[in-house]
């Protein structure tokens, strides 16, 4: 049952990744259909990420009251319903409205499952868990590319929503499996709610939150703007740019699969440093005015980003205590989504009014900030 439950959690993380790369892949076409500026994608992503901030901050209370399995099932259903709603939209404001339930669902499942795996499974499983998130992000751009070639972007969202509903059914059938960690869950429920103020008083938490913010700002900007960067900088067609935009997700997925084999040997902090350095090398590649080198650069950025998120999450119970992990991870999710909320739209304004070619400088700044904050956190927490 232990491994079977882990397999179900992996499938749940595929559901978390499926929608994340859809908007960036479809946006070059959506903005033409709705006759809106390039930067408006940032508004939609901001609304989605705003919902994840709210649900991330509430995740500690929700998980303690209802349990991880209930929060997971309801959250996946919310995202499935929202994607179905996306497929029916015929105006920009409708995209914004459907972004609300999608964001609320994504944030809750992210915080609940990350904490569950950090508590009950080792580092390799955390890496492979996020590898399955990457599987979802790789699948959906190709679904969207197929839809753009043979139909419309609406059909791409509809197909992904059907996959999400199928995952909801799998999660419902798996309800008895979650009882294997029932005693641990009861102990978590009995622990007092930490809250934002309580978390910020813990040494090392504030600097780690800033680092997580910086990482997710870089990741989300790459995720959302890779297709537009390839189209606008190298003149690649919209349908091919939608497919090539998945190169980042291929890199991050392969990287997380590989890091699962070495993460326990190197330790979480070293993996974060190594990954950030590799990502910076990828940023240097996308500066080169050659479409093939630029595409390879996005793969390298993905490889570098691969260990950062799972290693930060997995180290949380060790650094700050298992009794505090759900509260801190929920706030980490909120901090991460603040980066995802505001930084891609800001780059959209830069791209709209100055140039898309500033994307490498933008990414490099956040990756450098991540390295600085991780170093400061290491000094305060003395973790490996």
Steps between C-alpha positions, in 0.01 A plus 500: 500500500793731572622493138147498358418819688824652373394414144166674557680810631719496189186496284358789702812701423453432128165674545678796657738531206253452216351852505820687589647506150174542306467877524851574377463255210162636390550872568641604159171377349266605783616861497430522125152347540410740781693794350691580820864608554783253557530609864141396587614142558655641815157606626360149462803340664480760779139406578585129500801548722299732727263211568793274581632756750169503684461122505868456591458721807183311596647156432620441856151553645329310217734198523475481878119509481423285195816294438736482203288259297184714512689819419668322208180360348306826526793699363547281193125521433517881520782516245319256267182708513698821442676356193165393358386856557810632317401291200162675476625860517442746217627817669808599698311579821368142507857369509558721804188368677585134445853569624362546853389138570804368316734697727317404818518131413864502391631670815324269744614176336856631462544581869318193633678238287844658530481492878362144498790370292759705694381336822452142386739439207870557436673754276502287184123464511460877533711547185305235312173646624587829333624304200141387453391864519737547207336210315174694517666819375655315205179329394277807489703718252489214250127464557467875438725483193282219360185701576640813331592296192169314465245712685517792747673574830163446676512134402846467655370624837201266471719193444716583802191553716383147412835363615458690827155353560643151440761569771220607737342155453834330578536707818148408612576131455820537705336640817568187717875518423547823694432321831856362515619832645188563706681522835750754367216707359325503837820628664519777240138594567567530873796736449412870541461716189830679436374791293697760307631689804616181667682384189679829442639491854688178423863566408570445128138506383494861365812459283379163369166658405681767299709232329191297416336815365800562274510142373131490410522843335769360267320169444159656429647762266677229302191281501265770375723691260716231335264456204458874450879549530569241231234647272590865555881464506555226242186525283378146571137434400230503769423126492869403507572752774220342706668160467857628548385686810486158666880466476535667839258245646689213338817626666342540841333158482814313393700693757268403784510137396881504504528703821297235681802269469752746647303732731557290814873483432550873439243637744225751438707819525773384261238390250342846513837667433590258221164541330509879514847506344384276214192720446723808469700318230173441315415869524833579331403266214168670423687830453676356195312609181453149366164320529652154557738623772213694658282188508783303659533784751142452614569129555807588710301752704247223568775258604636759741162589647422130553636443854433844648128485582490141635818544706376821664172328590656172614743676733223690682408240769870439566587871524199626693338194662229261385247670724555828313538363148139526376472862609839598358448310173163672456669839543780387267235424238351846550844663473573296188176603338560865582799460268285316248226762530687826456827426324377350167251788448775751572715332238197513268498878536875508434455282190206707379662841545872426464604158366455125544878473471537618862367166624848350569601797719170476687551129571863539603411765759255270681727196486781704654265620776411136568867410553548788743192414707584129516847588630351722771250231598778243520692718745195546723374141492834319461341240277701282263 
